[in-house]
Amino acid sequence: MYRSRHLAVLQRRREWFQRPVEIHSVMWWVPDGHLPTAAEGMARLALLNEHGPGQDAFTFRDFRDPVDAPA
């Protein structure tokens, strides 16, 4: 992708897209066997936008280790 004609398009992406104002993706530790719902994801995203990163909701930039993660 980065060594083809796609690169020229990717380099111009800022002409067509605006940076999001709010955080638009979230991560959190999930216990083995649990399948998170969309509603749970939206709740975690709201938590992250309202309170910033923490153990319950974080991003790649503010990653949290699973030390206190649910088992």
BELUR-V94933 format. One record per backbone hydrogen bond with DSSP energy under -1.0 kcal/mol. CO is the residue of the C=O (numbers start at 1). NH is the residue of the N-H. Records with the same first field share a line. If there is no record, write none. Layout:
CO: NH + NH
This chain:
4: 7
6: 10
7: 11
9: 12
10: 13
12: 15
13: 16 + 17
27: 58
31: 34
37: 41
38: 42
39: 43
40: 44
41: 45
42: 46
43: 47
44: 48
45: 49
46: 50
47: 51
48: 52
57: 54
58: 27
66: 69
